[in-house]
């Protein structure tokens, strides 16, 4: 009898925890067998994929290359150096925007392709 009581108590505790989680928000979905199930909406998986990260990084390097082509390499470096003299946020921005071999190579190819 004691075993049945402890088993019952564990089930009640599990149901109480689930109920508490569901009370903070839930999402319902249909299982493959057609049963509708409510799941806590607590943790959500990031929808940021590796492909999105790679695309963002590629676009960032392409953006830097376009800026280098638009204002010229020397002027671009002078503006980044002036940006580095600013506050912490501007310094971080200057670090991210500094010329690198990939951006310079992309800028060189753009200059060659554009009339």
C-alpha positions as CSV (number, residue, x, y, z in Angstrom):
1,X,0.0,0.0,0.0
2,X,2.9,2.4,0.8
3,X,4.2,1.8,-2.7
4,X,0.9,2.9,-4.2
5,X,0.8,6.0,-2.1
6,X,4.4,7.1,-3.1
7,X,3.6,6.4,-6.8
8,X,0.4,8.4,-6.5
9,X,2.3,11.3,-4.9
10,X,4.9,11.3,-7.6
11,X,2.2,11.5,-10.3
12,X,0.4,14.3,-8.5
13,X,3.7,16.3,-8.1
14,X,4.4,15.8,-11.9
15,X,0.9,16.9,-12.8
16,X,1.2,20.0,-10.5
17,X,4.6,20.9,-12.1
18,X,3.1,20.5,-15.6
19,X,0.1,22.5,-14.7
20,X,2.2,25.3,-13.3
21,X,4.3,25.4,-16.5
22,X,1.2,25.4,-18.7
23,X,-0.2,28.3,-16.6
24,X,2.7,30.5,-17.7
25,X,1.9,29.9,-21.4
26,X,1.5,27.0,-23.6
27,X,1.3,26.0,-27.2
28,X,-0.9,23.3,-28.6
29,X,0.2,20.9,-31.4
30,X,-1.2,17.8,-33.0
31,X,0.8,14.6,-32.6
32,X,1.0,12.2,-35.6
33,X,-1.7,10.1,-34.2
34,X,-4.1,13.1,-34.2
35,X,-4.1,13.8,-30.4
36,X,-3.9,17.5,-29.5
37,X,-1.3,18.1,-26.8
38,X,-0.5,21.3,-24.8
39,X,3.1,21.9,-24.2
40,X,4.7,24.6,-22.0
41,X,5.9,27.5,-24.1
42,X,8.9,28.1,-21.8
43,X,12.1,27.5,-23.7
44,X,12.0,28.3,-27.3
45,X,14.6,27.0,-29.7
46,X,16.4,29.6,-31.6
47,X,15.3,29.9,-35.2
48,X,18.7,31.3,-36.1
49,X,20.3,28.7,-38.3
50,X,23.9,28.3,-39.4
51,X,22.9,29.3,-42.9
52,X,21.5,32.6,-41.6
53,X,24.7,33.3,-39.6
54,X,26.9,32.6,-42.7
55,X,24.6,34.9,-44.9
56,X,24.9,37.7,-42.3
57,X,28.7,37.5,-42.1
58,X,29.0,37.4,-45.9
59,X,26.7,40.4,-46.3
60,X,28.8,42.3,-43.7
61,X,32.0,41.7,-45.6
62,X,30.3,42.7,-48.8
63,X,29.0,45.9,-47.1
64,X,32.5,46.7,-46.0
65,X,33.8,46.1,-49.5
66,X,31.1,48.4,-51.0
67,X,32.1,51.1,-48.6
68,X,35.8,50.7,-49.5
69,X,35.0,51.1,-53.2
70,X,32.7,54.0,-52.6
71,X,35.0,56.2,-50.5
72,X,38.4,54.8,-51.4
73,X,40.8,52.7,-49.3
74,X,42.8,55.5,-47.8
75,X,39.7,57.6,-46.9
76,X,38.0,54.5,-45.5
77,X,41.0,53.7,-43.2
78,X,41.1,57.3,-42.1
79,X,37.4,57.3,-41.1
80,X,37.8,54.0,-39.2
81,X,40.8,55.4,-37.4
82,X,38.8,58.5,-36.5
83,X,35.9,56.3,-35.3
84,X,38.3,54.3,-33.1
85,X,39.1,57.5,-31.2
86,X,35.5,57.7,-29.9
87,X,33.8,56.1,-26.9
88,X,33.6,52.3,-26.3
89,X,30.8,51.6,-28.7
90,X,32.5,53.5,-31.5
91,X,35.7,51.6,-30.7
92,X,33.9,48.3,-31.1
93,X,32.4,49.5,-34.3
94,X,35.8,50.6,-35.6
95,X,37.2,47.2,-34.7
96,X,34.5,45.5,-36.7
97,X,34.8,47.9,-39.6
98,X,38.6,47.8,-40.0
99,X,39.9,46.7,-43.3
100,X,40.7,43.1,-43.7
101,X,42.1,41.0,-46.5
102,X,38.7,39.6,-47.5
103,X,37.0,43.0,-47.7
104,X,40.0,44.5,-49.6
105,X,39.9,41.6,-52.1
106,X,36.2,41.9,-52.6
107,X,36.6,45.7,-53.1
108,X,39.4,45.1,-55.7
109,X,37.2,42.7,-57.6
110,X,34.3,45.1,-57.5
111,X,36.5,47.9,-58.9
112,X,37.7,45.6,-61.6
113,X,34.2,44.6,-62.6
114,X,32.6,48.1,-62.4
115,X,33.2,50.6,-65.2
